Amino acid sequence: MRTISLAVVWLCLGLSLDALCLHGRRTETADGEGTEGSVRGEKLLKRVRRGWMWNQFFLQEEYTGSDYQYIGKLQSDQDHGNGLVKYILSGEGAGTIFVIDENNGDLHATRRLDREVKGFYILRATVANKRTGLKLEPETEFTVKLHDINDNEPHFSKELYTGSVPERSDIGTSVIQVTATDADDSMYGSSARLVYSISQGHPYFSVDPTTGVIRTALGPGDMDREQREHYQVVIEAKDMAGQRGGLTGTTAVNITLTDVNDNPPRFTQSIYQFRVPESAKSGTSVGRIVATDRDIGENAEMFFTIVSGDGMDMFDISTDKDTQDGVISVSKPLDFEKKPSYTVEIQVQNTQVDPRFMSAGSKDMATVRIGVEDVDEPPLFYKASYLMEVKEDAAVGVAMGSVSAMDPDGARSMVKYSIDRRTDMDRLFNVHPGNGSVFLLRTLDREESAWHNISVTATEFNNPRQSSHVPVYIRLLDINDNAPTFATIYETFVCERTKAGQRIQTVSAVDADEPSTGHKFFFSLAPEGTHRSNFTVRDNGDNTAGILTRRASYSRLHQSVHLVPVVITDGDYPMQSSTGTLTVRVCTCDREGNMELCNTEALSSSPGLSTGALIAILLCAIILLMIVVLFTALKRQRKQEPLIISKEDVRDNVVSYNDEGGGEEDTQAFDIGALRHPDAAAALEESAKQRRDIIPTDTLLYPPHRRPAPATSGLIMPPVSMASRDNGDVCEFINQRVLENDCNPTAPPYDSLATYAYEGAGSVAESLSSLGSASSEGEQDYHYLSDWGPRFRKLADLYGADDSDFS
């Protein structure tokens, strides 16, 4: 075996360790003998060679020199010093952070490095021929590690810590732990070894130098929250194990002493005085007493109790949860005349007691004096309520009992009594205003109302505003004043073929009275029915009776209905009795005794429509008929045309009647002569112009022949020619009628339309009325209508045509 060694020297600045210089070894094997790992007896197939080998370089961080920082030298056995070998560097930071001299293999760092930013770099190196560029050695990877220096101070996890510890804690009680870290390398030197110390907070607290746990340094007597509650402690953390030259970091810790119940409550004064009116109701506040406690929160909660005094039963005390004050209140009615003042002893203590600091007897006492003030009180009844009894047959004016009240004040004012009529709307009772006796105003009936509840008022004479009320319960005692009656209306039947002594009905009775020993009824046949009776009554002794037959056969045709009078008597005093009638119908029955056929009266009670139902049906039919008639009348009225279709149409209107008159010979309907000769008909006008249904009270304002300026209201007068005498008569007549209508206020309707269609004698067309026309059937010439204008020409053609034209 032949071995050739090549040393690679590393230069490590600042280190004196020989182990930092690492030697590489290249081994050549000519044959396989004497080499571990080779197989004996086999021929050597190939040669393994390794030109260089190294692991890592070390470099100190934070280099402050001006030149490049030398790291070490790389050397290959292929480098014979002839300048033909070139060193090549690659990897992290190659060419920027790290550079290599390609001629001699010297490795340098070009800049200042920080281990806390990056602790190591991985690089690769190789050698190549400068001329050919071929690699002479395989690429080898190595590491450049940065050596740490103490360039980082310790840092706490929080800038400000907050902790608490109970007051009066023992020495060494843990409060809080602080933690600091150092970015320097803890595996190299003492740069990251920290020591804690306290720089502010002596002598109350201390800190463990290794763990940073803050503890109390004084005893329970010196750590009192009531004296000092808050503390601020400053803790230092120093690296280099606390040695000189190490770096320091600080933090502040705010520590609060929490409260414990180490102080009992104390009253602010030893004696309290209050006054309360005697009219104060139960629960009324009398006053507040104040106690203080130096503790806070639930440790300051307290409760008050009345432990002694003559007012223990008259007053209560409770604790206001918001203010922790003791509230004294009235528990029972007060009476100045009986006792004008009270004194009580009140105790206060905490609701929660800490036995480490206080005993169960840590409490305080105070005296409370309460004065009762006299007030004008209403009358006071001797009883809260009164119960009175009276028989229902008691006469009017009978006293049932009395009520009594008195003025509780020292003046002892007189009292008068009255009944609150809101509780006695029927005015059945009254009370004597002086002695309070309650008596009857009207007779009573227990069967209508067995109880009566009224309210009696007592009022002071001197001060009517002072009054009080008391309920009075009146119970009516029963007397036997009602006769028993049948429990229901009994109707039964008996078969025509039966047997004597057969029970056909069981009857019972009821009585409105309520005897104290219970009801007892007796049944018997009425004396008038004893003779010739077809039935008997058997008293069962249990307030019921059976109706039995006396004969074996009955005839429906001979007598279909039998009335059995039964006398019912009660067993009370005075004895009352009544007679009830049982209706028995005779019916035809089958062999089993079932009814088959009864008389008509019996059948009338068979199921069907009742009388009320029939009446309801009849009323509905009548109402329906009335609706139909009314609807027909309204429909017929709607079909009639009005006399004047429009209020604005004031022309002549044709009114059509469905009755046939007397023809043209009927001259009584309207006398046209009244218009032509008004003077001849004056007497007739004077007698007929007054309405028979209205008695005139006013006379005409103007004489008949006087013509004032026309001021018509609601009257339309046609134009009249004053040149014609006949027309003047008509004008005179119309003006007279207009005047009468304007001046007579008693002639309704006041707004009316008077139409006069007489055109006078001077009309070209003369009168169009048929009253003055001839009654002959001769032919008439209508061609003159063509002279009236184009409007009448069509009419002339129609009336002037012969009958043959239409055949």
C-alpha positions in Angstrom: 0.0 0.0 0.0 1.2 3.5 -0.8 -0.2 6.5 1.0 0.2 10.2 0.0 -1.1 12.8 2.4 -2.1 16.4 1.7 -2.7 18.8 4.6 -5.3 21.5 4.5 -4.6 24.1 7.0 -7.4 26.2 8.6 -6.6 29.3 10.3 -9.1 30.1 13.1 -8.8 33.6 14.5 -9.2 34.1 18.2 -9.0 30.4 19.0 -6.1 28.5 20.6 -7.5 25.0 20.1 -5.2 22.6 18.2 -8.2 20.6 17.2 -9.4 23.4 15.0 -6.7 22.5 12.5 -8.0 19.6 10.5 -5.8 17.4 8.2 -7.1 15.7 5.1 -5.7 12.5 3.8 -5.7 11.0 0.4 -5.2 7.3 0.2 -4.1 5.3 -2.8 -4.4 1.6 -2.8 -2.2 -0.4 -5.2 -3.5 -3.8 -4.2 -6.1 -5.1 -1.7 -3.7 -6.5 0.9 -3.7 -5.1 4.3 -6.7 -2.8 3.6 -9.8 -3.0 5.8 -12.9 -3.4 3.7 -11.2 -5.2 0.9 -12.0 -8.8 0.1 -9.2 -11.3 0.6 -8.2 -13.5 -2.3 -9.8 -11.3 -5.0 -7.9 -9.2 -7.5 -8.1 -5.3 -7.3 -10.7 -4.2 -9.8 -10.4 -0.3 -9.5 -8.6 2.4 -7.6 -10.4 4.8 -5.2 -8.8 8.2 -4.6 -9.9 11.2 -2.6 -8.0 14.5 -3.3 -9.3 16.5 -0.2 -11.6 16.3 2.8 -12.7 18.8 5.5 -15.8 19.5 7.6 -16.1 23.1 8.7 -14.5 26.5 9.3 -15.1 28.8 12.2 -15.5 32.6 12.0 -16.1 35.1 14.7 -19.2 37.3 14.3 -19.3 41.1 14.4 -15.9 41.6 12.8 -14.9 45.3 13.0 -11.7 45.3 11.0 -11.3 47.3 7.7 -9.9 44.4 5.7 -11.6 41.2 4.6 -11.7 38.7 7.4 -9.5 35.7 6.7 -11.2 32.4 7.2 -8.7 29.7 6.0 -6.9 28.1 3.1 -8.0 25.4 0.7 -5.2 23.3 -0.8 -5.4 20.4 -3.2 -2.7 17.8 -4.0 -3.3 18.6 -7.7 -1.9 22.1 -7.0 1.9 21.7 -7.8 2.6 25.5 -7.6 2.9 26.0 -11.3 -0.2 28.2 -11.5 -2.3 25.8 -13.6 -4.8 25.1 -10.9 -7.8 27.4 -10.2 -9.9 27.2 -7.0 -13.7 27.6 -7.5 -16.2 28.4 -4.6 -20.0 28.1 -4.7 -22.9 27.8 -2.2 -24.5 30.2 0.2 -22.9 33.7 0.0 -20.3 32.6 -2.5 -19.0 35.6 -4.4 -20.8 38.1 -2.2 -20.2 37.2 1.5 -17.4 34.8 0.9 -14.6 35.0 -1.7 -11.7 32.7 -2.5 -8.4 33.4 -4.1 -8.5 31.2 -7.2 -4.7 31.0 -7.3 -3.8 29.9 -3.8 -7.2 28.9 -2.2 -7.4 31.6 0.6 -11.0 32.0 1.9 -12.2 35.5 3.2 -15.4 37.1 4.5 -16.2 40.3 2.8 -18.7 41.8 5.4 -19.6 41.9 9.0 -21.8 38.9 10.0 -24.3 38.4 12.8 -24.7 34.9 14.3 -28.2 35.8 15.6 -29.3 36.5 12.0 -27.6 33.4 10.5 -25.4 31.0 12.4 -23.7 29.0 9.6 -23.2 28.9 5.9 -22.9 25.9 3.6 -20.3 26.2 0.8 -18.9 24.0 -1.9 -15.3 24.1 -3.4 -13.5 22.4 -6.2 -10.3 22.9 -8.3 -10.0 23.0 -12.1 -7.4 23.4 -14.8 -7.1 27.0 -15.9 -6.3 26.0 -19.5 -8.8 23.3 -20.1 -11.4 24.2 -17.5 -11.7 20.5 -16.5 -12.3 19.8 -12.8 -9.3 18.2 -11.2 -11.1 17.3 -8.0 -14.7 16.4 -7.2 -16.7 19.1 -5.5 -16.5 19.1 -1.7 -19.1 20.7 0.7 -18.0 22.4 3.9 -19.6 24.6 6.6 -18.6 28.0 7.9 -19.9 28.5 11.4 -20.0 31.9 13.2 -18.6 32.0 16.7 -20.8 33.9 19.2 -19.8 37.0 21.1 -21.9 38.7 23.9 -23.6 41.3 21.7 -27.2 40.9 22.8 -28.7 42.0 26.1 -31.5 40.0 27.8 -35.1 40.7 26.9 -38.1 40.0 29.1 -41.3 38.5 27.5 -43.3 41.5 28.8 -42.5 45.1 29.3 -44.8 45.3 32.3 -46.0 42.5 34.5 -49.0 42.6 36.8 -49.3 40.4 39.8 -51.2 40.2 43.1 -50.9 38.5 46.5 -53.2 38.5 49.5 -52.4 40.8 52.2 -50.9 39.5 55.4 -49.3 36.6 53.5 -46.3 34.7 55.0 -42.7 35.4 54.0 -41.8 33.7 50.8 -45.3 33.6 49.3 -44.9 33.4 45.5 -46.3 36.4 43.6 -45.4 36.0 40.0 -42.6 34.7 37.7 -40.8 36.8 35.2 -38.9 35.4 32.2 -36.1 36.9 30.1 -34.3 35.5 27.1 -30.9 36.2 25.4 -30.3 35.9 21.7 -26.6 34.9 22.2 -25.5 31.3 21.9 -26.2 29.4 25.1 -23.9 26.5 24.0 -20.9 28.7 23.8 -19.5 30.5 26.7 -21.7 32.4 29.3 -23.2 35.0 26.9 -26.7 33.6 27.4 -26.5 32.6 31.1 -28.9 35.0 32.9 -29.1 36.0 36.5 -32.2 37.8 38.0 -32.0 40.5 40.6 -34.3 43.1 42.1 -33.4 46.7 41.8 -36.5 48.3 43.2 -39.0 46.9 45.6 -36.9 46.3 48.7 -37.6 45.2 51.4 -41.1 44.0 50.5 -40.2 41.5 47.8 -37.4 39.4 46.5 -36.6 37.5 43.3 -35.1 34.0 42.7 -31.8 34.7 40.7 -32.3 31.6 38.6 -36.0 31.1 38.0 -37.2 34.8 38.2 -40.0 34.0 40.8 -40.9 37.0 42.8 -41.8 36.4 46.5 -42.8 38.4 49.5 -40.0 39.4 51.8 -41.8 40.7 54.8 -44.2 39.1 57.3 -48.0 39.3 57.6 -47.9 42.3 60.0 -46.0 44.4 57.4 -48.1 43.6 54.3 -51.4 45.3 55.1 -53.7 46.4 52.2 -55.4 49.0 54.3 -52.0 50.7 54.8 -50.6 50.3 51.3 -52.2 48.4 48.4 -50.0 48.9 45.4 -46.3 48.2 44.8 -44.0 48.5 41.8 -41.0 46.2 41.6 -38.1 46.5 39.0 -36.4 43.3 38.0 -33.0 43.0 36.2 -31.7 40.1 34.1 -27.9 40.1 33.5 -26.0 37.7 31.2 -22.5 36.4 31.5 -23.8 34.7 34.7 -24.0 38.1 36.4 -20.3 38.7 36.0 -18.8 42.1 35.4 -19.2 43.2 31.8 -22.4 41.4 31.2 -25.4 43.0 29.5 -28.6 43.8 31.5 -32.3 44.0 30.7 -35.0 45.3 33.0 -38.8 45.0 33.5 -41.4 46.5 35.8 -43.8 44.5 37.9 -47.0 46.1 39.4 -48.0 44.1 42.5 -51.4 44.6 44.3 -52.3 43.3 47.7 -55.7 41.7 47.6 -58.1 42.1 50.5 -58.8 39.6 53.2 -61.4 40.0 55.9 -59.2 41.2 58.6 -61.3 44.2 59.8 -64.7 44.0 61.5 -67.5 46.5 60.8 -67.9 49.5 63.1 -70.9 51.8 63.7 -70.3 55.4 63.0 -72.1 56.4 66.2 -73.1 54.5 69.3 -76.7 56.0 69.7 -79.3 56.6 67.0 -82.6 58.4 67.4 -85.6 58.2 65.1 -89.3 59.2 65.1 -92.2 57.5 63.3 -96.0 58.4 63.3 -98.2 55.9 64.9 -100.2 55.6 61.6 -97.2 54.1 59.8 -98.1 50.8 58.1 -96.2 47.6 58.4 -93.0 47.8 56.3 -92.7 51.6 56.6 -89.1 52.7 56.9 -88.1 54.3 60.2 -84.5 55.2 59.5 -81.0 54.0 58.5 -78.0 53.3 60.6 -74.5 53.3 59.1 -71.6 51.0 59.8 -68.2 51.1 58.0 -65.7 48.3 57.2 -62.2 49.0 56.0 -62.3 45.9 53.9 -63.8 45.9 50.4 -66.0 43.7 48.3 -67.6 40.7 49.9 -65.3 41.1 52.9 -67.2 44.3 53.7 -70.7 42.8 53.4 -72.5 42.9 56.7 -75.9 42.2 58.3 -77.7 43.7 61.2 -79.8 42.1 63.9 -81.9 43.4 66.8 -80.6 41.6 69.8 -82.5 43.2 72.7 -84.9 46.0 73.7 -88.7 46.5 74.2 -89.2 47.0 70.4 -87.9 43.7 69.2 -91.4 42.6 68.1 -92.4 46.0 66.8 -89.5 46.7 64.4 -87.4 44.8 61.9 -84.0 45.6 60.4 -82.6 44.7 57.0 -79.4 45.4 55.0 -79.4 47.6 51.9 -77.3 45.5 49.4 -76.2 48.7 47.6 -75.1 50.8 50.5 -74.7 48.2 53.2 -76.8 50.4 55.5 -79.1 49.0 58.1 -82.8 49.9 57.3 -85.2 49.9 60.3 -88.9 49.3 59.4 -92.2 48.9 61.2 -93.3 45.3 61.7 -96.5 45.8 63.8 -99.1 48.6 64.2 -98.0 51.3 66.6 -100.1 53.0 69.1 -99.0 56.3 70.7 -101.6 56.0 73.5 -100.2 52.6 74.5 -96.5 53.2 74.1 -94.9 56.4 72.9 -91.3 55.2 72.6 -89.1 52.1 72.1 -85.4 51.2 72.6 -83.6 48.5 70.8 -80.0 47.2 70.7 -78.7 46.5 67.2 -75.7 44.3 66.3 -73.6 44.4 63.1 -71.1 41.8 61.8 -69.7 40.5 58.6 -71.5 37.9 56.6 -68.3 36.1 55.9 -65.7 35.8 58.7 -62.1 34.7 58.1 -61.1 32.7 61.2 -57.4 33.4 60.4 -57.8 37.1 61.2 -61.0 37.5 63.2 -63.0 35.4 65.7 -66.7 34.8 65.5 -67.2 37.5 68.1 -65.9 40.3 65.9 -69.0 42.5 66.0 -70.2 45.9 67.0 -73.3 47.2 69.0 -75.4 50.4 68.8 -78.4 51.7 70.6 -81.5 52.9 68.7 -84.2 55.0 70.3 -87.5 55.3 68.4 -90.2 57.8 69.3 -93.8 57.3 68.2 -95.7 60.5 67.1 -99.3 60.9 67.9 -101.7 61.4 64.9 -105.4 61.7 64.6 -106.5 58.1 63.9 -109.8 56.9 62.5 -112.2 55.0 64.8 -111.2 51.4 65.6 -113.7 48.6 65.6 -113.4 46.1 68.4 -113.6 43.2 65.9 -112.1 42.7 62.5 -115.5 41.4 61.2 -119.0 40.7 62.6 -121.3 37.7 62.0 -125.0 38.1 62.6 -127.9 35.7 62.3 -131.6 36.4 61.8 -134.6 34.3 60.9 -136.0 34.8 57.5 -139.4 35.6 58.8 -138.1 38.4 61.1 -140.3 41.5 61.1 -139.1 44.9 59.8 -137.2 46.8 62.5 -135.9 43.7 64.3 -132.3 44.2 65.4 -129.9 41.5 64.3 -126.8 42.6 66.3 -124.6 45.6 66.8 -121.1 46.8 66.0 -118.9 48.9 68.2 -116.0 51.2 67.5 -114.1 53.8 69.4 -111.7 56.7 68.8 -108.2 55.4 69.8 -106.9 59.0 70.3 -106.7 60.6 73.7 -109.6 62.9 72.9 -112.0 59.9 72.6 -114.2 61.6 70.0 -117.8 60.4 69.6 -118.4 58.0 66.8 -121.5 57.6 64.5 -122.3 54.6 62.4 -123.7 54.2 58.8 -124.0 51.6 56.2 -122.1 51.8 53.0 -125.0 51.7 50.5 -122.7 50.4 47.8 -122.8 47.1 49.7 -126.6 47.3 50.3 -128.1 48.5 47.0 -131.6 47.2 47.9 -131.6 49.0 51.2 -132.5 45.9 53.2 -130.6 46.9 56.4 -129.9 50.0 58.5 -127.7 50.8 61.5 -128.5 53.0 64.4 -126.0 56.0 64.2 -125.5 56.1 68.0 -125.3 52.6 69.3 -124.4 50.6 66.1 -127.4 48.3 66.2 -128.1 46.7 62.8 -131.8 46.1 62.0 -134.1 45.2 59.1 -135.7 47.6 56.7 -137.4 45.0 54.5 -138.5 41.4 54.9 -136.0 38.7 53.8 -136.3 35.4 52.1 -133.7 32.8 52.7 -134.6 30.9 49.6 -133.7 34.0 47.5 -130.4 34.8 49.3 -129.1 32.9 52.3 -126.2 35.4 53.0 -125.9 39.2 52.9 -122.6 41.0 53.2 -122.6 44.7 54.1 -120.0 47.2 55.3 -120.6 49.5 58.3 -118.7 52.8 58.5 -117.7 54.5 61.7 -117.0 58.2 61.5 -115.7 60.7 64.1 -118.1 63.5 64.9 -115.4 66.1 65.2 -113.5 65.0 62.1 -115.7 63.3 59.4 -112.6 62.6 57.3 -111.6 60.1 59.9 -113.6 56.9 59.2 -113.1 53.2 59.1 -115.1 50.2 57.7 -115.9 46.8 59.0 -117.5 43.9 57.1 -120.7 42.5 58.5 -121.9 39.0 57.4 -125.6 38.3 57.9 -126.9 34.7 57.7 -130.6 34.0 57.3 -131.9 31.2 59.4 -134.3 28.9 57.7 -137.9 28.4 58.8 -140.3 26.0 57.3 -142.2 28.3 55.0 -142.2 26.3 51.8 -144.4 23.3 51.0 -142.8 20.4 49.3 -143.7 19.8 45.6 -143.2 17.1 43.0 -139.6 16.9 41.9 -140.9 17.1 38.3 -144.1 16.9 36.2 -145.1 13.3 36.3 -147.0 11.8 33.4 -147.4 8.0 33.0 -149.7 5.4 31.4 -151.6 2.3 32.4 -152.5 -0.5 30.1 -156.1 -1.4 29.5 -155.4 -4.9 30.7 -153.4 -4.9 33.9 -153.7 -6.2 37.4 -154.6 -4.6 40.7 -151.8 -3.4 42.9 -149.3 -2.9 40.0 -146.9 0.0 40.4 -147.0 2.3 37.5 -145.0 5.3 38.7 -142.6 6.3 41.5 -142.7 9.9 42.6 -140.4 12.0 44.7 -140.5 15.6 46.2 -138.4 18.6 46.7 -138.5 21.4 49.2 -136.9 24.9 49.0 -136.4 24.8 52.8 -133.3 23.2 54.4 -134.1 21.8 57.8 -131.2 21.0 60.0 -132.2 17.4 60.4 -132.8 16.8 56.7 -135.9 16.5 54.6 -138.7 14.0 55.5 -141.7 13.8 53.1 -144.9 11.9 53.5 -147.2 11.0 50.6 -150.9 10.2 50.6 -153.9 10.3 48.3 -155.8 13.5 48.5 -159.2 13.2 50.4 -161.1 14.3 47.3 -159.6 11.4 45.4 -160.1 8.7 48.0 -163.6 8.0 46.9 -164.0 6.5 43.5 -160.2 6.5 43.0 -158.8 4.0 40.5 -155.3 4.4 42.0 -153.7 4.3 45.4 -150.5 5.9 46.8 -148.0 3.9 48.9 -145.4 5.8 50.9 -142.0 4.1 50.6 -140.6 5.8 53.7 -137.5 7.1 51.8 -139.0 10.4 50.6 -140.6 8.5 47.6 -143.9 7.0 46.9 -145.4 4.5 44.5 -148.6 4.9 42.4 -150.5 1.6 42.3 -153.5 0.4 40.3 -156.7 -0.5 42.1 -158.4 -2.3 39.2 -157.4 -5.0 36.8 -158.8 -3.3 33.7 -159.3 0.2 32.3 -161.2 1.4 29.3 -159.5 3.9 27.0 -162.8 4.7 25.3 -164.7 5.2 28.6 -162.0 7.5 30.2 -158.6 8.0 28.5 -157.0 10.2 31.2 -157.0 9.9 35.0 -155.7 12.6 37.3 -154.4 11.3 40.6 -154.1 14.0 43.4 -151.2 13.3 45.8 -150.7 15.2 49.0 -147.1 15.8 50.0 -146.3 16.8 53.6 -143.0 17.7 55.1 -141.9 16.7 58.6 -140.8 20.1 59.9 -142.6 22.6 62.1 -144.8 24.3 61.2 -145.9 21.5 58.9 -146.3 22.4 55.2 -148.1 20.4 52.5 -149.1 20.7 48.9 -151.1 18.6 46.4 -149.5 17.4 43.2 -151.4 15.9 40.4 -150.2 12.8 38.5 -151.5 12.4 34.9 -152.2 8.8 34.0 -153.2 7.9 30.4 -155.0 4.7 29.4 -153.2 3.0 26.5 -153.4 -0.2 24.6 -150.4 -2.4 25.3 -149.0 -5.7 24.0 -148.5 -8.8 26.1 -145.2 -7.6 27.5 -146.9 -4.4 28.8 -145.3 -2.1 26.1 -147.5 0.8 25.0 -149.0 0.5 21.5 -151.8 3.0 21.2 -153.0 5.9 23.3 -155.7 8.5 22.8 -155.2 11.6 20.6 -154.1 13.7 23.6 -151.4 11.2 24.4 -150.3 11.2 20.8 -149.9 14.9 20.8 -147.0 14.6 23.1 -145.2 12.4 20.6 -142.0 13.7 19.1 -142.5 16.4 16.5 -142.4 20.1 16.0 -143.1 22.1 19.1 -145.5 25.1 19.3 -142.5 27.5 19.5 -141.0 26.0 16.3 -144.3 26.4 14.5 -144.7 30.0 15.6 -141.1 30.7 14.4 -141.8 29.2 11.0 -145.0 31.2 10.7 -143.3 34.5 11.6 -140.5 33.8 9.0 -143.1 33.2 6.3 -144.9 36.5 7.2 -141.7 38.5 7.1 -140.7 36.9 3.8 -144.2 37.8 2.3 -143.8 41.4 3.5 -140.4 41.8 1.9 -141.8 40.5 -1.4 -144.7 43.0 -1.3 -142.4 45.9 -0.4 -140.0 45.0 -3.2 -142.9 44.8 -5.7 -144.2 48.2 -4.6 -140.8 49.9 -4.9 -140.3 48.4 -8.4 -143.6 49.6 -9.6 -142.9 53.1 -8.2 -139.6 53.2 -10.1 -141.4 52.5 -13.4 -143.6 55.7 -13.1 -142.2 58.6 -15.0 -141.9 61.9 -13.1 -144.1 64.8 -14.0 -141.1 66.9 -14.8 -138.1 65.0 -15.9 -135.6 67.9 -15.4 -135.8 70.9 -13.2 -134.3 73.0 -16.0 -137.1 72.0 -18.4 -139.8 74.6 -17.8 -141.6 74.2 -21.1 -145.2 72.9 -21.5 -145.3 69.3 -20.4 -147.7 66.6 -21.4 -149.0 64.6 -18.5 -150.4 61.2 -19.4 -153.1 59.5 -17.3 -154.2 55.9 -17.7 -157.9 56.7 -17.1 -160.2 57.6 -19.9 -162.0 60.9 -19.5 -165.3 62.1 -20.9 -163.9 63.2 -24.2 -164.1 66.6 -25.7 -167.6 67.1 -24.3 -166.0 67.1 -20.8 -165.8 70.8 -20.2 -165.7 70.5 -16.4 -162.0 69.6 -16.3 -160.9 73.1 -17.1 -162.9 76.2 -18.0 -161.0 78.3 -20.5 -163.5 81.0 -20.1 -161.9 81.8 -16.8 -158.9 83.1 -18.7 -160.9 85.0 -21.3 -163.4 86.6 -18.9 -161.8 86.9 -15.5 -164.3 89.5 -14.3 -167.2 87.1 -14.8 -165.6 84.5 -12.6 -164.5 86.8 -9.8 -167.0 85.4 -7.3 -165.9 81.9 -8.1 -162.3 82.8 -7.8 -162.7 84.5 -4.4 -164.4 81.4 -3.0 -162.0 78.8 -4.5 -158.6 80.5 -4.2 -158.3 79.7 -0.5 -156.9 76.3 0.3 -159.2 74.2 2.4 -156.4 72.6 4.4 -154.7 75.9 5.4 -156.4 78.8 7.1 -154.9 82.0 5.7 -153.6 84.4 8.3 -152.3 87.1 6.0 -154.0 89.3 3.5 -152.7 90.5 0.2 -150.1 93.2 0.5 -151.4 94.9 -2.6 -155.0 95.5 -3.9 -156.1 93.4 -6.8 -155.9 96.2 -9.4 -152.7 97.7 -8.2 -149.7 96.7 -10.2 -146.4 97.0 -8.4 -143.1 96.3 -10.1 -143.0 92.6 -10.8 -140.6 90.8 -8.4 -141.5 87.2 -8.9 -139.7 84.4 -7.3 -139.7 81.1 -9.1 -142.5 82.1 -11.5 -142.1 82.3 -15.3 -144.5 84.6 -17.1 -144.7 84.5 -20.8 -144.5 87.7 -22.8 -147.9 89.2 -23.5 -148.9 91.7 -26.1 -150.6 94.7 -24.5 -152.0 95.9 -27.8 -154.9 93.3 -27.8 -157.9 93.7 -25.4 -158.4 90.0 -24.9 -154.7 89.6 -24.3 -154.9 92.4 -21.8 -157.6 90.4 -19.9 -155.3 87.5 -19.8 -152.3 89.6 -18.8 -154.4 91.1 -16.0 -155.4 87.6 -14.8 -151.9 86.3 -14.9 -150.5 89.4 -13.1 -153.1 89.0 -10.4 -152.1 85.3 -9.9 -148.5 86.2 -9.8 -149.1 88.9 -7.2 -151.1 86.5 -5.1 -148.4 83.9 -5.2 -145.7 86.4 -4.3 -147.6 88.0 -1.5 -149.2 85.0 0.2 -146.6 83.3 2.4 -149.1 80.6 3.6 -149.5 79.0 0.2 -147.0 76.2 -0.2 -145.0 75.2 -1.9 -143.0 78.4 -1.8 -140.7 77.4 -4.7 -143.1 76.3 -7.4 -143.6 76.6 -11.2 -146.9 78.0 -12.5 -147.3 77.6 -16.3 -150.0 79.3 -18.2 -150.4 78.1 -21.8 -153.2 80.4 -23.0 -151.8 82.4 -25.9 -154.6 84.9 -26.1 -156.9 86.0 -28.9 -154.2 87.7 -30.9 -152.3 84.5 -31.6 -151.7 83.8 -35.3 -152.2 80.0 -34.7 -155.1 80.7 -32.4 -155.7 78.0 -29.7 -154.3 74.6 -30.2 -156.7 73.1 -27.7 -159.4 70.7 -28.9 -161.9 71.9 -26.4 -163.2 74.5 -28.8 -163.0 72.5 -32.0 -166.0 71.1 -33.8 -167.2 67.7 -32.9 -168.1 66.6 -36.4 -166.3 63.9 -38.2 -166.0 65.8 -41.5 -162.9 66.3 -43.4 -160.6 69.1 -42.4 -158.1 70.9 -44.5 -154.6 70.8 -43.1 -152.9 72.5 -46.0 -152.7 75.7 -44.1 -150.1 74.2 -41.9 -147.6 74.5 -44.8 -147.9 78.2 -44.4 -146.4 78.1 -40.9 -143.0 77.2 -42.1 -140.9 74.2 -42.9 -141.3 72.6 -39.4 -145.1 72.2 -40.0 -144.9 71.1 -43.6 -144.3 67.5 -42.8 -147.3 67.6 -40.4 -149.5 69.0 -43.2 -148.4 66.2 -45.5 -149.3 63.6 -43.0 -152.8 65.0 -42.0 -153.6 66.1 -45.5 -153.2 62.7 -47.1 -156.2 60.6 -48.0 -157.0 57.3 -46.4 -156.4 55.6 -49.7 -152.8 56.6 -49.5 -152.3 54.3 -46.5 -154.4 51.4 -47.9 
